[in-house]
């Protein structure tokens, strides 16, 4: 039984006013050059398929197929309530634009009457790797679900254009790439558009999602783009990348994107898009153009001037800086080390930073790096070998099951690590009874929430940049999953310190006061009995510890300067900065 063939997300690129085909193609190439080098891994330059919608009337039958056949059971997926039709009132070309119209009207087809009609177009063109640019104005009416997306040419879906000849694979094993979807994220602002990947490892309410805000969505045209290489898939809105899907280890389960896909344009109604208002009559998605780019020139020249050097080194990562020239405009790099293999690509002549993750501290690593172009021509002196030793860890970690919202059946691991002036925060949910887990980092003050990056399994990370050594930060993590959510306690970490200071939960000692700067004696006022006082230097070294006279601590033997004060009372703890005069 087929699951839904359409869901969460999309977004893309920029363009100007439509004047003529030649001008638009030039603008697209200009944008590819301007934005692509820094945001996508492979730049695609040759226009291989497009529709500029220049002829009024029915859509071009040599390029598009109307998908109207209902799935088994008589209804489209996700609770949608529309009939897709081939009527001109639901899809037609007018004044240089494709209009896909969703309407409220009773319509009977295949023996079933529905109260809404729309159109779902399949491209009669399929491709493997390339860039798609679609300039469109997207409706934002409640209960509507406009989408620009792709499905594997091999999808087993009755009524699809390629199904009769190529439909051998069920969804989601065929892979689905959602460039842009709107109307299925009620928790987000109206102008929020999403992109998503559906694979055997994550589908339906997939965790492989990204999104962004499109200004004046519903009234302005935007360019929604997807750049698909053998190594990653990047989504752009008006030329600016906002989400990249790139599993570290690619398998058929998480990367079914090794075969041709075709384009779909449609508006769905109701279902997970929400209730359709009684006042709804019709809405439209207007498409200016659809363009697909690939690299088609025969390439026989190998890359030149290949260099590989070491960049930033931390306790768990080593950065490799790679660069090479190639006449094709793109270079692929293959990195082999004790932890496995990493394959990436980048525009030729542009330095590529590859951060190798999940390394062991104080360990020497050797990397064997090769450069080739996408046609398989190898750099003459392949491979180059570089090595580096990871640093020691500056940070704190622990395990807990404490929750401020919901609960954990097992618990979670947490790590705070200082990397220069950044702090890398990593949380791993240990519960095995929860599925579809995503994580959001909560900043305590002022409160903010941001989605974390999935490392693997239920491990998520985010790096907080531009921190001050000695400052205190406090974060929690919200784990959301099918049927609920669980939020950890807030954990307070002092930037630049190791686990001598440890990570503190939100069970913090309150109403603690003292005069700062401190001279000779530290007089602490607290409504709670103070069991112990510890003072650390800014490198995390314990310089004073006492369990007596805890309200009046002698600091005369400490050098002048900045310190960190830890005060304990029962299961509560508070860390403060102090200055000794």
C-alpha angles and dihedrals in degrees: 000000000000121000123213115307097203135048153127124014160354149169148162163147145345138258148159137236116314112247109146140341096255094052093048093050090051091050092050092052090048091052092048090056095042099048107016101072096063099034110036130049099221123034113214114202111169119086105225103167136008147151117213092179094230100151118074120229130036119014116267104279091203090061107031138048123200108228105208106144112115118232119248109293095037100265135090120244127278093032093292115169105201136102113225109222141181092227118133087231089066100040131014143132117251129173094340098316135100110229117203106189128195112199141184105235135122109255130176121205133152088009094300127107120211130178098227135052133196140149134258115192126196119199113234086218125083128183144179116230124349143102128289122201119187120178109201147149109230126208119234100193115143113262095023126115113194114186143182110193152134137239132193111270086230095060115135099227119139111232096024116128097244097034100096094055105025107018101121102123130070123226128292094022087067089061127236127220115195109198097179135359130166134185101041099086106073091169090063131074118273092254093055117117125186140206126200147176122219116201137154088266094053126012143143101025087019125191090215096091140128133176147180143186117266110203115237093000109189095032105045132059117241133184112238112197140184123192112198122188132162087263108042146354117230127190123208137188115206090343096311119113116226106163135029126186112206119150110204091224113032120212133162086261097060100019113040087150098110097099136062121289131194132213129254128192120187151132117228123197131221124334111092088356087074137238118337110227117242088236093060114120107160145324136188143214109214116205120197097187145338117214134179122196130193136160108258106165118110109248122202100155120098124224118271138200093031115181131177122188139161120261128178117354124200135168092274106020140052120196119218118201111207132182138165139155126237134171091229092063095239136079129194121210126201118198122193123188139144091281095056138267131316121195121190140155135212140176110279116262092019118109113245120210114207116184110202106211139200097039127155119252121251091017131129116231129191121204126200109202129189130186127209138152124248091263090062099255108148130217107257095238099043128185118042118194124212130168141192140172121236119235129241119275120267104189150061137264141176148149128253143159095202115129134187091195127025118346143266122233091204108000140232144273121233133193132185114189128179113223107182103298093342130086119213111208118197128181127181122194109220096191111113096190096073126083134194092028120186125171134218124193114228119206109206101212122052088011118239136156128212132171115252126224117255110234097182137314107350095335116117133180142186131179119222107209134207099026127163118240108247095023121124123236128185125202141163131187129231112209110200120192142157107309101004152353141251126203123202124223117270112268121207120211131182108223114242097018133114130222094288082089094038127195117290126215123223087267086103128167108251136200092035116153137170139156113269128225093047124218122190096324132037108219110199123194116200137156087217128068109260111226100181142001125205129183123199132187118236091267090062097255115146107237101167136020128172139165095184128074086010093167092054111038121186109229098166092114094056120097118243113271147071123326140167119241121208117193121189130199117168107304092342127096136179130193121202136171116243136184119217113208 
